[in-house]
Amino acid sequence: MRSLLYIIAVILVIIWIFGAFVSPFGGNIIHVLLVIAIIALILGVIRRA
């Protein structure tokens, strides 16, 4: 589950970068998903420590 979350976060970052430099598509949705993924990753790191 943890590795799946990292993969999803990386995909979201790539989509966000692609959208920022090529064409704006689903801008707000990508930002919201990216923030949720980052928060989930931070919580996972905190729980592991």
N, C-alpha and C positions, 0 to 999 in steps of 0.2 A: 504494500500500500504506500509506503514512504517513497519508494523509487518511482511509483506512478505519479505521485504528487510533484516530484522534481521534474519529471518529463513534461507534465502538463504546464508547470511554471516556465520551463524553457521554451516550449511551443508558444505560450502566450507572449513571452518577451520577443520572440522572433516575429510573430504576427504584429505586435505593437511597433517594433522597429520598421518592419516592412510598410505598415500603414502610415507611419509618420513621414517616411521619405518618398514613398511612391504615390499612394493615393489614400485619402481618408475613407476607410470603410468600417462601419460599426464602431466608431471611435469611443463612445461612452461605454459600450458593452465591454470592449477589450480592456479599458481602464479599470472597470469594476472587477472583472475577472482576474486581472493582474494583481490588484490590491488584495483580493480574497486569497489568491494563491500565495502571495508573499506573507500575509498574516498567518496562514496555515503552516507555512514552512518555518516561520519564526517560532510559533507555538510548539511545533515538533522539536525544534532544537532546544527550546527551553525545557520541555518535558524530559528530554534525553539527558540533560545536564544535571 
